[in-house]
Amino acid sequence: MAARLSGIMSSLKNVLGSKEASSSAQEVSSAQEVQDIPQSEEKPVESKTPATSESKSNELDLVFLMDTTGSMGSYIKSAQQNVVNIVEEIVSSEKADIRFAFIAYRDHPPQEATFITKVHDFTDSARKMREYVLQYGAEGGGDTPEAVATALSEVLKLSFRKNSAKVAIIIADAPPHGLGGSDDGFPNGSPDGVDPIVIAEKMAEAGIVLYCVGCEPALSNTSYAHDFFEGIAEITEGKYLPLTSAKMLPDVIIGGAAEELALQKLQEQVEKDIEALEIKKPDMTEEEMTSVIADKMKRGGVRSKRVEVENIYGDSYDRSNIKSVATSRSLKEVRKKMRKLKQPEMKIGSGRLGTTDLLPSVSKAESEMDTAYVGKMMRRAKKKKGRW
């Protein structure tokens, strides 16, 4: 695996181095009512992309969480070589005021004797960020799971700015303790008592979006690992993105940053529309509210940037364990719900993982607002306000 990742990271360095109307009468009526109420009176969106002047800020606080145990050597080396270029690319393409933080994690003793987590709070200096990452090499790890839960808990202690888009990206090839898999030195969960499900819920309440980058095929070689990371990403209304090659990583990071900055601007309007609808029509269902707001945005010509990675798990992948993670209130509850499932083999393009050079595609595009996307923003708003 190390040899494969070394070549991947070399490619990443080269890439990053370059500078280069409504469905029913009821919905129509509701939409008109939203426009008529004073609480939602806003200037209509005239451009096809969110206008910077309508946003309170163009701030992005981006924190990386990285497993620094033995299997992650090539990823750490890539971060050391390319972090400056990553920062410069995001700043130049998005005109953003960006800050980076870095959390290195390994495992709890006696599985690992060096450290559990080391935290470097936000800096706007790419050079400083690189200094953070240069402090770490890959070593140790003990059993298969790592101190994922403790690392996630450290995110909540960082000095996020009030109006920033808040994004945490965890890059991992191993799950947390306590999922119920084999080779787990702490089968009941993190020995410090930190519950990753509870932490993910707190992140959602704080408006912190979690992007989980799963290093495949290593991650899926451990029971429930992929399902866990995709599930906690859903809790924060973030994304799970499988990483099969570092050639994908620049597009994933830069695309994710662009998407979250665009959503931050749209989120303000969605929250105002939700408040207006709750006052005007308190009995309106979530589905009706989503349809009304989506229709309003479509008529305003609103579009948003999105990053997507081709599905390598197959359309027949059983998502019941992912749903169990996303809907549980504790890791103990997750363990009770998890089931051994026979899943389809991962595929990339027309070939199987490991037997072809074909890579899953990464798309970055502007898309029209739809109910699914508006629904995501509504859920973020409600979780942030503690309504769910």
N, C-alpha and C positions, 0 to 999 in steps of 0.2 A: 504493500500500500504506500509505503514511504517513497518508493521510486516513482510510482504513478503521480503522487501529489507533487513531487519535486518538479516534474516536467510541467505539470499544470500551473504551478506558481510562476515558473519562468515565463509562460505565455501570458499570465496575468500582468506581470511587470511590463511586458511589451505593450499590451493593450492600454494599460493605465498611463503609461509614460507618454503616449501621444496626446497633443493638445487639440488635438483635433476636436289628437284631442281626446278626451277622456273616454273610458270604456263604458260609462253609464251616465244617465242624467243626474243621478245623485252626486257623482264625482264632480261633474261640471258645476253643479250648484255649490258644492263645498269649496271648490277652488275659487269661485267668485266671492264667497263669503270670506275666505282668507284674505283676499285682496282688499276687501272693504273694511276690515277691522283695523283700528288705529295701531294696535301693538305690532302689526306686521308690515306697516307701511315702510317700504324701502325703495330705493331707486332701482328700477329694473336692470337686470344684467343685459348689457347691450353687446358686449363682445363675446366671441365664442370661447374665450379662455378667461379664467378668473382674473379680474383686474387687481393689480397689486395695491392700488390706491384705496380699494374697498376693504383691505385687510388691516387689522390692527398692527400686524407685524409680518415680517418675512424671516422670522427667526426659526432656526432648526437646532434643537439639542439632540445630538445623536450619540448614543452610548453603545460601545461594542463589548460584548461578553465573550470571552474566548477560553475554551478548555486548553490549558497549557501542559497537559500530561503527554506521555511519550508518543502517542499515536498522532499528535497534532503538529509535529515539527515543521512540516512544509507550509502549513497554514500560518504559523507564527513567523516564519522567515518571509513569507509574502507580505504580511502586515508590516514588518520592519522595513521592507524595501519600497513599499508602494503607498503608504499612508499619506505622504505629502501630495502625491499625484491624485489620490482619491479626493482629498480636501479641495484641491485647486479645481478639479473637474466639476465638483458640485457647486462651488462658489461661482465659477465662470458660467455654467449652464443655467443655474437657477437664480443668480444674483442674490444669494441668501446670506444672511448673517448666521454663520454656522459655528457651533462649538462641539467638540468631541470629548467624550470620557471613555475610559478603558477599565474594564474589570477582568483581571486574570483569575482563573480558578483551577483548583486541582481536586483534592479530596480530603476527607477527615481522617485524622489518625485513628487507628494504627495503619490504615490503608495507605496514607501518605504522610510523610514526616516534615516536608518543607513548609507548606502553607495551605490554608483552605481557600481564602480569597485575598487578593490585593487590589485595592481600589484607587483609581486616579480620577479625581473630579474634573469637571469641565474646564477646557482651555480653548481659546480661539487661535492658538498657535499650532500649526501643523508640525512645526519643528519640535515643539514640546510633546505633542502626541507621539511622534516617532520615538522620542526619548523614553516615553512610558513603555512602549512596546519592546524597545531594545533591551529592556531589563530582563526579559524572560527567554528562556530556552525551554525545550520540551523534555520533561522527565517525569518518572514515577507514574502514579495512578492506582496501583494496587488492583482491586477488583474492577469489574466492568463499569458499574455506575460511578458517577462523579458528583461533586458538590454543586449540582445544578441549582437546587432549591436555595442554598445559601447565597449563591451568586445572584440569583434573581432578587433576593431580598435586599441586596446592597443597592440595587437600582433605585429603590424608594428613598434612599438616604442622600441621593445626589442633589446638587443645587440647580434644579431645573428652573428656567425663567417662566414667569407667569403666563405669558402670551405665546410661548414658543410651541412649534410642533415638536412633540416629544416622542422619540423613536428609540427603541432598544432592539439591537440585532444580536442574537445569540447564535454562534457558530459552534456546532457540537456534533460529535460522532458517538456519544454515549448518553444514556438517560439519567435521571436522578435516582437516588436510592428509594426503595419502597414501592416499586411498581409491581412487584410480584414475580420478576424474572429470576433466573438462576445467577449464580456467582455474584451475590449481593451481600457484602459484609454488614449492611444495615437494612435487613429485610422489612423492618417496620417504618422505614423512612429516615430522613436526615437526623443524626444524633443530637443536633442542637434544637430539635423540635420544630424547625421551619417547614411549613407545608406549602409546596409550590402552587397548589390550587388556590389557596387563600391569598398568596402573594400575587398571583395573576389577577384575581378579582380586585385587589387593592390597586394594582397598576391601572386597570380599566377605570376605576373610580378617580384616579389621579390624571386621567387622560393620556397615559403612556401606552403607546401602541407597540406590540411585540411582533417582530419579524423573526421567525425561527428558521435558520438555514441548516438543513439536515445534510450531513456529509454521507452520501451514499456510495457504495452499498453497505458501508460499515454500520450505519445507524440501524438499518432494517435487519441486520444480523442479530440484534438484541431484541428479545420479546417486548412488545408494546412500545418501543422507543419512538418510532415514527408517529404512532397514534397519539402518544403523549404530547409531543411537540406541536403537532397540528391542532390538537385539542386546546392547549393553552393559548395558542395564537388566536383561536376563535374566541376565547374568553375576552381578550382585549380588542376584538374586531381587527386583528392584524392579519398576517399571512404566514403560511408555511411554504418555504421554497426549497426544493431538493437541489443539492449541489453535487453534480456528478463530475464537474470539471471547473477549475478556477477560471477557465475562459469565459464562464458565465458570470462570474462574480462582479466584475465592473458594472455590467448592465443591471444586475440585480440591485446593487447598492445605490447606484446613481438613479436608476429608475424608481426605486423605493423612496428615495429622498424627494424626488420630484413629485411623486404621487402624494406623499404626506404633506408637503408644502401646499399643494393645490387643495387638498382636502381641508387643511386648516382654515383656508380662506372661505370655503363653502360651508364649513361646519358652523360658523357664526350665524349664517343666514338660516340654516336648518334649525338651529336651536331657537331662534326667534320665531320661526314658523310653528314649531312644536308648541311653544308657550301660547302663541296666538290661537292655535286650534284648540288647545285644552281649555282656554277661556271661552271661546265662542261655541265650541261643540264638545263639551266634556264627555259625552257618551260615544264619541267617535272611536272606532276600533283602530288598532295599530295598522291593520291592512289598509283601511280607508285613508288614514292619515298619510301613510307612505305614498299611496297613489296620488293624493292631492298635491303633495310637495313635489313629487317627481314630475307631474304634469306641469306645474308652475315653472319648474326649471327647464323643462323641454321647450316650453313656449318662449322662455327667455333666451334660448339658444345656448344654455350653459353646457360646457364640455369639461372633462377632467382627464388628467394624465393617469395612466395606469401601467403597471408592470405585471406581466404574467409569465409563468414558466410552464412549458408543455407538461401535461400530466404523464409522468413515467410509470404510475402505479396501475393504470388501466381503469376503464369505466366500470368494470365489474368489481373493483376493490370494495370490500365490505367496510363501511365507515361507522359501524355501530360502536366500536371502541373509541373512536374519535369523539362521537357524540357523548359517550359516557364521561369522558374527560371534560368536555366543554360544559356539561350540565351538572356536574357534581360539585359539592361544596367542600370536599376535603379529599386528600389522597387516600385515606382509609376507605371512603365511599367508592373511589375509582377502583381500588383493588378488588372490592366485592363485585363490581360490575364487569370487570375485564374478562374476556373470553378468548380462548385459543381459537384462532381463525385461520383457515386455509386461504391464502391470498394469491392472486395471480402474480406471475413473475414480472419484475420491473422491466420495462422496455424503453428503448430510446429510438425514436424513429421506427424503422422496420427491423431493427436488430435488438438482440438481448444485451443487457448491461454486461460489460466485460468482454463481449465478443465482437464489438464493432466500434469504429471511431465516430459513429454518428452521435451528435449531441442533441439533447432536448433544446428546443428553441426558446429564446427569451424575447418577448415582445414588449415594446414601449410605444404606446400610442395614445392619442386623445380620443375619448369616446363620449357619446351622448349620455346624459343622465338616464338611468333606468331605475325601476323599483328596487332591484337588488342592491344597487349602489347607494341609493337614498336610504334604504333600510339599514345598511351598515352604519351610515352617519347618524341615523336616528338612535340605533342601539348604543353607539358610542356616547351620544348626548345623554341618554337616559342612565346609562351605567355611571357616567361621570357625575351626575347629579344624585346618584344613589336611589333612583326610582325603581331599580330592579334588584 
